[in-house]
């Protein structure tokens, strides 16, 4: 599986869980207050921030690996001139 695909899947999962915590009426897990069926805004914000961090981290990893491949290709192909 590609690193970019993993980043997209993880960030989409974080977004889905964030939306889940915003919907009132469901029994939200990982809540410790007396009203687990109310919207948990703090939890939703946490998961949205985690999705943003995953996207930023993924962009860094993808750019780092693609730039090292580009540098390697430039060095190998630029040696000969006709």
Secondary structure as UniProt FT lines:
FT   HELIX           3..22
FT   TURN            24..25
FT   TURN            29..30
FT   TURN            36..37
FT   HELIX           41..77
//
